[in-house]
């Protein structure tokens, strides 16, 4: 499973749901997901369901979900798998920077905090 963090707003959750859903549809991969709400962010956990013969396709799908989410300013919060040989690659620096700016704008719109 992977977890992707987004600001705590309905609009952001809907955008993240669309990113994940469109990518899953493209690869014809099934998943289960849940959202965990905190005061600073919402974590969308995605559990990818696949047979062993779909491993390569699933790797591509997961990596594309992470890349597409990062391009929109969301960040990977965690990655865990029962398949340690899967190659999940991600660079969270850009996505984390964008996420932090969006969180600060949402939580401190008057720019009171440094």
N, C-alpha and C positions, 0 to 999 in steps of 0.2 A: 504494500500500500504506500501511497504518498500522501502527504498533507501539504496543502497550499494555503498560505496566509493572505488575507485581504482585509482592507479596512472594514470596520463594523457598520456597513450600510447595506440596505437592501439592493440598491443599484449595483454595487460592487459584487455582491453575491450572485445576482442574476447574470452579470457579465462573465463571472468566473464559471458559472454553470453552463453558459453558452459555449465558452472556450472548450471546456471538458467534453460537453455533449457533442459538439461538432467534430472533434477529433476522434472520439469513440465511434461515431457513426461512419467516419471516413474509413477506419480500420475494421469496422464490424466487430468491435470488442465489447463485451458486457462488463458492467461494473456495478458495485454497490457504493453508495456514498452517504456521508453524513456531514452535517455542519456543527461545529462546536463553537459556541459564542463566548467570547471573553470581553472584557471591558476595552481592550485595546485592539483586538483583531478577531476575525472569524477564521477558523481553520476548516477547510473543506477536505475531509479525508476521503480518498478514493481507493477502493479495493478492486483491483483488476482481476477478472475471472477468466482463466484460459486453460486449455489443454496443453500438454507438453509439445504437441506439434505446432502450436501457435506462439511459442516462446519468442521467436525472432520478430514476428509481427507485433507482439505485445511490447517488446523492448522499444521498437520504433514508435509505437503509439505513446507510451509513457514519456519518452524523451521529447516527443513533439508537444504533448500536453504541457510539460515543464517549460519548454522554449516559448510556446505561445502565451502562457501565463506570465512569464518574465517580461515578454515584450509589452505587455499591458500593465506592467508595474506590480504584479503579484510575485510573491516569493515562496520558494519551497521551504516548508517548516520542518519536514522530516521525510525520510525515505527508509522504509523497512521492507524486507522481503524474505520469504521463505526460500528464495532462489538466489543465493549469494553469487552465482555465476552470471546473473543478468547484468548487463552493462548499462547502468543508468548514469548519464553524464549531465551535469548542470553547472552553471556558473551563477551563483546567487547574488553576486556583487551588484550588478546593474538592477536587477529586480528588487533587491533589498533596499537599495538607495531610493528608488522610486516609491516603494511601499512606505518607507519611513517618512518621506515628504508628504505623501497623501494622508498618512495617519496623523501627522502633526497638523496639517491643514484641517482635517476633520475634527480633531480633538481640541485644537487651539486656534480657532478661526480669527481671533483678535490679536494673535501673535504676542500674547502676554509672556509665554515661556520662552527661554532662550533656545 
